[in-house]
Amino acid sequence: MAQAVLKNVSKVFEKNIVAVNNVSFIINDKEFVVLVGPSGCGKSTILRMIAGLEEITSGEIFIGDRLVNDVSPKDRDIAMVFQNYALYPHMSVFQNMAFGLKLRKYPKKEIEQRVSEAAEILGITNLLERKPKALSGGQRQRVAVGRAIVRKPKVFLFDEPLSNLDAKLRVQMRTEIAKLHKRIETTMVYVTHDQVEAMTMGDRIVVMKDGIVHQIDTPLQVYNYPKNKFVAGFIGSPAMNFIDGRIIRNNGLFFKANAVELKIPGRISAKLENYIDQAICFGIRPEDIDETGRSQNRQDISQVESLVEVVEPMGNETFVYLRNGTHSFVARIDARQQPVDGTTITLEYDMSKAHFFDVKTEQTIA
């Protein structure tokens, strides 16, 4: 096993298209790191550069203590699981899993042992004689992972391996991959555009946009303490609500945007002193907006009346889409509460969970 290190790595395609811009981070030995971001942010390009499938424009990549910039993919001691699984249709499951080992001239007995061990770990022992066309999507995905496991590489690379599966199977398979990481204790790098996958699977997550790393931290740290407006809006479902307004002083500090006026807790007032009478962006997550009387942190509560536009019952919770003047936002409330479209309701904002962002830089202020 080994760590992977990226130092000032960039990738520029033809016509000066910058896919990855001066990225540096360390993936520790046995760590599960998830690269997450919208399509086109450069996360798959980073994975392909680690694998050696994409040439680096500048910077250095190390696997263990070895600089691998000029090392061919087959000599980097990595294994990659692709989005489309890339199984050989004319081969059985056993032959697909064993193929890489046969190319490397492993003894027959060792190949059988490694394939048997991997099949047992993944629960596909009874499928070894089948061809890929006789497998479900989830089974094919397991075979692709098994083909990587038998290699016993230093680093596993996963390029959106669950994107072709249905919603229920995706939930099941991301749990299986997380269990697999704990069982085989190998360094894993996982790429996805799905922030739920990133939050539930990674020891740390790398949030990217436009080829730039915006934040690297544990999932809960990124969720609770986003470094900027992009990270705050990308991580979390439904997304964080944003309202542009101003900070005013009126026996304390308040955030004001048209009819919305929210009292700012004393613990963060000092950070906003320099923004009095200036434009600022306020953010609050849907789960930090609740019905009147239900919020527990009474001293930091501000009440807002809003018009109900759409109600989405989700079974265990309800999403309510509201409007206050020109401002639209969503609240995540108890499933037992079902507001009626077109009515006006009063909701409570837990201002102890509020976020404030600089309008120009979009960096987090508080």
PEJOCOR-V591857 format. One line per field, one symbol per residue. ss: DSSP state (A for helix, B for strand, O for the rest). burial: 1 if it has 24 or more other ideal C-beta (glycine too) atoms within 12 Angstrom, else 0. Layout:
# PEJOCOR-V591857
ss = ???
burial = ???
This chain:
# PEJOCOR-V591857
ss = OOOBBBBBBBBBBAAABBBBBBBBBBBOOOOBBBBBBOOOOOAAAAAAAAAOOOOOOBBBBBBOOBBOOOOOAAAOOBBBBOOOOOOOOOOBAAAAAAAAAAAOOOOAAAAAAAAAAAAAAAOOAAAOOOBAAAOOAAAAAAAAAAAAAOOOOOBBBBBOOOOOOOAAAAAAAAAAAAAAAAAAOOBBBBBBOOAAAAAAAOOBBBBBBOOBBBBBBOAAAAAAOOOBAAAAAAOOOOOOBBBBBBBBBOOOBBBBBOOBBBBOOAAAAAAAAAABOOBBBBBBOAAABBBOOOOOOAAABBBBBBBBBBBBBOOOBBBBBBBBOOBBBBBBBBOOOOOOOOOBBBBBBBAAAOBBBOOOOOBBOO
burial = 011111001110000000111011101000111111110011111111111101111011111000011000100111111110101000011111111110000000001001100110110100110101001011111111111111111111111111101000010011011101100101111111111111111111111110111111101001100111111111110111111111110000111110011111100110010010000111111111111000100001111101111010000001111111001011111000001000001111111111111100010111
